[in-house]
Amino acid sequence: MEEQLKTDFEKILKISNFSEKDIKFKKNYLNKFIENGFPSRKLENWKFLDLSQIIKNDIGELSFYNDYSVTNKVDTSIFIDGLEHNKIIFINGRIEKIDFDYEDEKQIEIFDDIEANNTFNNKNSLIDLNNAFRNKYYKIVVKKGYSIKKPLVIYHSTNEKTKYKNINLRLDFELEQNSSLKLIDFFNDISDKNFMNILYNFDLKKDSILKNYKIDNSLNKNLKYSFNNIDQEKNSISETFIFSAGSNYFKNEINCNLKGEYSSAFVNGIFLLKENQQHEIRSTINHIVENTKSYQLIKSVLGKNSKAAYQGRIYVDSKAQKTNGYQLSKAILLDETSEFNAKPELEIYADDVKCSHGSASGSLDENSIFYLMSRGLNYKQSKELLINGFMLDVVEKITDSEIKNLIKNMIGLKE
């Protein structure tokens, strides 16, 4: 793999116009990735789903070379119906369109000449890979006091040109004081056998609100990794919802730093896996100052030979008195071959806190099924009704009614 990495890296440099500083930055992170490689079960954070082995089994040899100078036709059929929205369209990792037509153009700033930087201090070889191979990235700033009028939908799409490829992309967002953003990540893949590596960095200033909804609902044989870093100042709110169902493999990581008093973070997610899929959510909520709050609820419905994992960590600094932190995970195993792993963690250095966690898994309650059948439903309908109610509890946590109804329709949930 080392030779492939170096060869593909040189190909990219030949067709790119990176500055000497960018090239030095990228080479540094290329060497870091070569040293550590794809994460494996040897690492505690990857003990449940070994990405290195999964890439080897599902894809084999990856190519890291992408020619981002080649444009791709935008297929408008992938657009979400019935929702007025702004758009960022990624096709094969290349931004084809940025459209904020519903907004006041003076209130949104878009920067595309950002100098290479890392921002993150954690040891993560996939961030190293992203730093080495991504194309230029954009930073979007929502100005002070402005609330986005319509949701921003980021379309992540691949077409038949892309196979056995590693795709790396990054976006940065800054929400200035008292601003708000509603963001939907929507995944729609035509090609298979690719590994997508997505990095977002959010900077939430005082009194700002971020609502981020990630929807992976279309069945495909790609592997995906998404890392969100969220820094929050005083009285800011982040709400993250993840619907994880379509890809062969998908790991979502949320790293949230509550740096300002009265800041809050909410992470809610659903796994709905059919057969032979492997998905994971790993969240780290760092309570750095006093009077901060976090809430996490993850529910899983797992089919034949499917595996899901939830690793949730709440860290409370010694200065973070009056912290309120909560996390809960529940799983329904639909087959004896399905598997759910939970690893809740509390690391607390303050004494005036409220922190709790819980986890439970099992099969559907046969007594409940029998009761529903006695009321006129057949066995299949009874199962669907119970699963529907199980997932609905998470969707109801979504605070935006329009997006809540959209997601219910997308994933077939009924009241």
KEVEXGU-345384 format. One record per residue: x negated, y negated, z negated of N, C-alpha, C in turn; residue in three letters. Coordinates in steps of 0.1 Angstrom, whole numbers, plus 5000, padded with zeros to 4 digits. Layout:
N
XYZXYZXYZAla/...
END
This chain:
415
499250125000500050005000499149875000Met/498049884994497149764993496749715007Glu/496349805016496049755029497149705037Glu/498349765035499549705041499849565036Gln/499749545023500049415018499049315023Leu/497749345024496749245029496949215043Lys/497249325051497449305066498749215068Thr/499849245061501049165063500849025059Asp/500049005048499848875043499048785053Phe/498048845059497348775070498148745082Glu/499048825085500048805097500848675094Lys/501348675081502148555077501448425078Ile/500148425073499348305073499148255087Leu/499048345097498748305111499948225117Lys/501148255113502348195119502948085110Ile/502248055098502847965089501947835088Ser/502547735083501747605081501547575066Asn/501247675058501047645044499747565042Phe/499747475032498647395028497547485022Ser/496347435021495247515014495647555000Glu/496347454993496747474979497747594979Lys/498747594988499747694989499047834991Asp/498147835001497447965004496748014992Ile/496047924985495247974973496248024962Lys/497347954961498347994951498948134955Phe/499248154968499848284972498848394971Lys/497548374975496548474974496348524959Lys/496448424950496248464936497348554932Asn/498648534936499748614932499748744940Tyr/499248744952499048874959498148964952Leu/497048914947496048994940496749044927Asn/497548964920498149004908499149124911Lys/499849104922500849214925500049344929Phe/498949334937498149454940497649524928Ile/497249444918496749504905497849574898Glu/499049534898500149594890501149674898Asn/501349644910502249714919503749704914Gly/504549784921506049784917506149834903Phe/507049784895507249834881507749974881Pro/507350044871507650184869508150214855Ser/508450334853508950384839507950364828Arg/506750344832505750314821505950184814Lys/506650094820506949964814508349974806Leu/508349924794509549934786510749884792Glu/510649764799511749704806512349784818Asn/511549884822511949964834512050104831Trp/512350134818512350274814513550354819Lys/514650284822515850364826515850384841Phe/515450284849515550294864514150254870Leu/513450354874512050334878512050284893Asp/511850154895511850094908510850154917Leu/509650174912508550224921508950354927Ser/509450444919509850574924511150564933Gln/512050474930513250464938512850414952Ile/511950314953511450264966510850384974Ile/510050454967509350564973510350674979Lys/511350704971512350804975513350754985Asn/513750624984514850574992514350505005Asp/513250445005512750375016511450435022Ile/510450465013509150505017508250385019Gly/507650375031506750265033507450135036Glu/507150025029507749895031506849805040Leu/507449725048506649615055506949485047Ser/505849415045506049285038505949165047Phe/505849195060505749085070507149045075Tyr/507448915074508648865080508348735088Asn/508848725100508648615109509748515106Asp/509648425097510748335094510948225104Tyr/510148225115510348125126511448165135Ser/511848295134512848345143514248315137Val/515048245145516448215140517348335142Thr/518348345133519448445134520748385136Asn/521548455144522948405146523848425133Lys/524548315130525448325118526748395122Val/527048495115528348575117529348515108Asp/530248435113531248365105532248465098Thr/532248585103533248685098532948715083Ser/531648685079531248725065531748615055Ile/532248505060532648395051533948435043Phe/533948395031535048415022536248345026Ile/537348415029538648355033539348295021Asp/540148195024541048135014540348055003Gly/539048015005538347934995537547825003Leu/537947705000537147595005535847584998Glu/534747585005533447594998532347545006His/531247494999529947465005529147595007Asn/528147585016527447705020525947695020Lys/525247795016523847825019523847965025Ile/523247975037523348105044521948165046Ile/521648265039520448345041520648465050Phe/519948475061519948595069518548655070Ile/518348775066517048835066516048755058Asn/516548685047515648605039515348465044Gly/515948425055515648295061516948215060Arg/516748085055517847995054518247945068Ile/519447985072519947945085520847815084Glu/521447785073522347675072522447635057Lys/522447495055522847445042523947335045Ile/525047355038526247285042526947235029Asp/526847105026527547045015528646945020Phe/529346985030530346895036531446845027Asp/531746915017532746875008532346774997Tyr/531046744997530546664986530046524990Glu/529946434981529346304983527846324985Asp/527346294997526046325000525046254992Glu/525446134986524546064977524346134963Lys/525246224960525146294947524446424947Gln/524046474959523346594961521946564967Ile/520846604961519546594968519046734971Glu/518446744983517846874987516446854991Ile/515546914984514046904986513547034993Phe/512747025004512247145010510747135012Asp/510147045005508647025006508047044992Asp/508547144985508047164971506747234971Ile/505847184963504547244962504747384954Glu/503847474958503947604952503747594937Ala/504647664929504447664915505147794910Asn/504747834898505247954892506447924882Asn/506247834873507247794863507447904852Thr/507248034855507548144846506248194840Phe/506348224827505148274819505248424817Asn/506348484820506448624817505748714827Asn/505248824822504548924831505549004839Lys/505648974852506649034860506049044874Asn/505749164878505049184891505949154903Ser/507249154901508149124912508248974914Leu/508048894904507848744905506548714912Ile/505448794909504248784916504348804931Asp/505148914934505448944948506148834955Leu/507148784948507948674954507048544956Asn/506148514947505248404949504348424961Asn/503948544963502948574974503648564987Ala/504848614989505348645002506648565006Phe/507148484997508348415001507948295011Arg/508948255019508848145028508948015019Asn/508847895025509047775017510447785010Lys/510547724999511847724992512447584989Tyr/513647584985514347454984514747434969Tyr/514847304966515347264953516547174955Lys/517647214948518947134949519147064936Ile/519346934937519646854925521046794925Val/521846824915523146764913522946644904Val/523246524909522946394903523746374890Lys/523246284882523846254869525346224870Lys/526146284862527546254861528446314872Gly/527846394881528546444893528946584891Tyr/530246614893530746754893530946794908Ser/530346904912530646954925532146984927Ile/532646934938534046934941534547074945Lys/533647144953534047274958532847374954Lys/533147504952532047594949531047604960Pro/529847624956528747654966528647804967Leu/528847864979528648004981527348024988Val/526448114982525248144988525448284994Ile/525348295008525548425015524148485017Tyr/524048605012522848695013523248805023His/522648795035523048885046521848935053Ser/521949065058520949115067521549165079Thr/520749175090521349225103520449335108Asn/520749385120520149505125518649485128Glu/518149355128516749335131515849375119Lys/516449395108515649415095515849555090Thr/514749635089514849765083513449795077Lys/513449865065512149895058511349775055Tyr/512049665052511449535049511549495035Lys/510549425030510649355017511049205020Asn/512149155015512549015017512448945003Ile/511748835003511648754991512148614994Asn/512948564984513448424985513648364972Leu/513548224972513648154959514448024961Arg/515247984951515947864951515747804937Leu/515647674936515647604923516847504923Asp/517447494911518547404909518247324897Phe/518547194898518447104886519847034885Glu/520447054873521746984870521346864861Leu/521446744866521146634858522246614847Glu/522046514838522946504827524446484831Gln/525246564824526746554826527146594840Asn/526446684846526846724860527246874859Ser/527846924870528347064870528247124883Ser/528047254883527947334896528647464894Leu/529447504904530047634905529347704917Lys/528747824914527847894924528248034925Leu/528548084938528848224940527748284949Ile/527148384944526248464952527048584958Asp/527048584972527848684979526948764988Phe/526948894985526048984993526849065003Phe/526249065016526949135027525849185036Asn/525549315036524449365044524949455055Asp/524349435067524549525078523549625079Ile/522249585077521149685078520949755065Ser/520149865065519849945054518349955051Asp/518050015040516650055037515749935036Lys/516249825030515349705027515349685011Asn/514349615007514249574993514249424992Phe/515249364986515449224985515049174971Met/514249074970513649024958514048874956Asn/514948844947515548704947515248634934Ile/514748514935514348434923515048304923Leu/515748274912516448144910515848084897Tyr/515647954897515347884885516347764883Asn/516947764871517947664868517447574857Phe/517647444859517247344848518447264845Asp/519047294833520347234829520047124819Leu/520246994823520046884814521246874805Lys/521146774796522146754786523546744791Lys/524546814785525946814788526246864802Asp/525346934809525646994822526247134821Ser/526947174831527647304831527247384844Ile/526847504843526547594854527547714853Leu/528247744864529047864865528547944877Lys/527948064874527348144885527948284885Asn/528548314897529248444899528448524910Tyr/528048644907527348724916528248844920Lys/528448864933529348964938528649054948Ile/528349174944527849274953528849384954Asp/529649374964530849464965530849544978Asn/530049514988530049585001529049705000Ser/529449825003528649945002527449935012Leu/526249955007525049945016523950025009Asn/522950065017521850145012520550065010Lys/520749935006519549845003519349854988Asn/518149804984517749794970517549644968Leu/518049594956517949454953517449434938Lys/516749324937516349274924516649124924Tyr/517249074913517548934911517148884898Ser/516348774897515848724885516348574884Phe/517148544873517548414870516948364858Asn/516148254859515648184847516548054845Asn/517048044833517947934830517347854817Ile/517047734819516547644808517647544805Asp/518147544792519247454788518947354778Gln/519347234780519147124770520447104762Glu/520447004754521546984744522946984751Lys/523847064744525247074748525547114762Asn/524547194768524847244781525447384780Ser/526047424791526747554791526347634804Ile/525947764803525847844814526747964813Ser/527447994824528348114825527948194837Glu/527548324834527048414845528048534845Thr/528548564857529348684858528748764870Phe/528648894867528048984877529049094880Ile/529349114893530049234897529149314906Phe/528749434901527649504906528149644911Ser/528349654925529049774930528549824943Ala/527949744952527849774966526549844969Gly/525349794964524049844968523749984962Ser/522750044969522250174963521550144950Asn/520850034949520149994937520249844935Tyr/520549804923520549654920520249634906Phe/519249554903518949514889519049364889Lys/519849314880520049174877519349144864Asn/518449044864517848994851518248854849Glu/518648824837518948684832518048654821Ile/517248544822516448504811516848354808Asn/517448344796518148214793517448154780Cys/517048034782516347964771517147844766Asn/517747864754518647764748517747674740Leu/517347564746516347474741516947354734Lys/518247324737518947214731520047254722Gly/520247174711521247204701522647204708Glu/523447294703524847314708524947354723Tyr/523847414728523847474741524447614740Ser/525047664750525747794750525447874763Ser/525348004762525148094773526148214772Ala/526748244784527748354784527348444796Phe/527148574794526848664804527848784804Val/528648794814529648904815529448984828Asn/529549114828529349184840530149314840Gly/530249364853530949494856530149574865Ile/529849704861529349794871530549884875Phe/530749894888531749984894531050074905Leu/530450184900529550264909530250394913Leu/530150414926530950534932530150664932Lys/529050664939528350794939526850764943Glu/525950824935524550814938523950674938Asn/524550584930524050444929523350424915Gln/522450334915521750304903521650154901Gln/522350104890522349954888522049924873His/521549804871521149764858521349614856Glu/521649574844521649434840520749424828Ile/519749334828518949304817518949154813Arg/519349124801519548984797518648964785Ser/518048844785517348794774517848654770Thr/518348634759518848504754517948464743Ile/517248354745516348294736516948174729Asn/517248194716517848084708516648014702His/516247894707515047824703515347724692Ile/516547664692516847554682518147594675Val/518547514665519747554657520947514665Glu/522047574660523447554665523547584680Asn/523147704684523347754697524147884697Thr/524747914709525648024709525448114722Lys/525648244721525548324732526648444731Ser/527148484742528148594742527948674754Tyr/527848804753527648894764528549014763Gln/529249044775530149164775529849234789Leu/529449364788529149434800530049564800Ile/530749594811531549714811531149794824Lys/531149924823530750014834531750124837Ser/531950144850532750264854531850334864Val/531550464861530450524868530950664874Leu/530750674887531150794895530050894895Gly/530150994904529351114904527851074907Lys/526951124899525551104901525050964900Asn/525850874894525550734893524950704879Ser/524050604879523450564867523550414865Lys/523850374853523850224850523150204836Ala/522550094835521850054823522049914819Ala/522149884806522249744802521249734790Tyr/520349634792519349604782519649454778Gln/520149434766520449304762519649264749Gly/518949154750518049114739518448974735Arg/518648954722518948824716517748794707Ile/517048684710515948634702516348514695Tyr/516048504682516348384674515148334667Val/514648214671513548154665513748114650Asp/512648104643512748064629513447924627Ser/513347844638514047714637515547714641Lys/515947834646517247834652518347884642Ala/518447804631519547834621520947814627Gln/521947874621523247864626523447904641Lys/522648004644522848074657524048164657Thr/524748174668525848274669525648354682Asn/525248474680524948564691525748694691Gly/526248734702527148854703526848924716Tyr/526749064715526749134728527449274726Gln/528149314737528849444736528749514750Leu/528549634750528649714763529449834761Ser/530349864771531149984771531150054785Lys/531150184785531150254797532150364798Ala/532750384810533550504813532850594822Ile/532550714819531850814827532950904834Leu/533050884847534050964855533651104859Leu/532351134856531851264860530851304851Asp/530651434849529651484839528251454844Glu/528051414857526751384862526451234861Thr/527351154857527151004856526450984843Ser/525650864843524850834831524850684828Glu/524950654815524850514811523850504800Phe/522950404801521950384790522150244785Asn/522150224772522150094766521050074757Ala/520449954757519349914748519649774742Lys/520449764732520649634726519549604716Pro/519149474716518049434708518349304701Glu/518049294688518149174680516749144674Leu/516249024677514948984671515148854664Glu/515348854651515848744644514848694633Ile/514448564634513548504624514148394616Tyr/515448374617516148284609517148354600Ala/517548294589518448364579519848324580Asp/520148204585521548154586522148174600Asp/522448304603522848334617524048434617Val/524748434628525748544630525348614643Lys/524848734642524448804654524848954653Cys/525449004664525949144663525849204677Ser/525749334677525749404690526449544689His/526949594700527549724699527549784713Gly/527649924713527749994726528450124724Ser/529250154735530050284734530250334748Ala/530250464750530550524763531250654761Ser/532050694771532750814771533650834783Gly/534450934784535250964795536650894793Ser/537450894803538850834801539650914791Leu/540450844784541250904773542350984779Asp/542351124778543351204784544651184778Glu/544751144765546051124759546751004766Asn/545950894769546450784776546950814790Ser/546250904796546650944810547951024809Ile/548051114799549251194797550451104794Phe/550250994786551350904783551750834796Tyr/550850784804551250714816551950804826Leu/551550934826552151034835553551064830Met/553751054817555151074812556050964815Ser/555450844819556250734823556450724838Arg/556050824845556350834859555250814869Gly/554050784864552850774873552250914875Leu/551550924887550851054888549451034882Asn/548651144883547351144876546451034882Tyr/546351024895545450924901545850784897Lys/547150754898547650624894547350594880Gln/547550694871547250674857545750634855Ser/544850704861543450674860543150534865Lys/543650504876543450364882543950254873Glu/545050274867545650174858544750154846Leu/544250264840543350254828542050184832Leu/541450224843540250164848540450014851Ile/541549984857541949844860541949754847Asn/542649804837542749734825541349724818Gly/540549824819539249824813538349714819Phe/538449694832537549594839538249454837Met/539549454837540249324837539849234825Leu/539449304814539049234802537849144804Asp/536949194813535749114816536049004825Val/536849034836537148924846537948814839Val/538748844829539548734822538548644815Glu/537348674813536348584806535948464816Lys/536248484829535848384838536748254835Ile/536148144834536848024830537447944841Thr/536947964854537547894865538647984871Asp/539847934871541048014875541048044890Ser/540547954898540547984913539548094916Glu/538348094910537348194912537748324906Ile/538348314894538848434887539848514896Lys/540848444902541748504911541148554924Asn/540148484929539448534941538748664938Leu/538048674926537348794923538248904920Ile/539348884914540448984912540849044926Lys/541048954935541449004948540349084955Asn/539149034954538049104961537849244956Met/537949264943537649394937538949474934Ile/540049424939541349504938541949514924Gly/541649414916542249414903543649354903Leu/544549414895545949354894546249334880Lys/547149234877547549214864548349324858Glu/
END
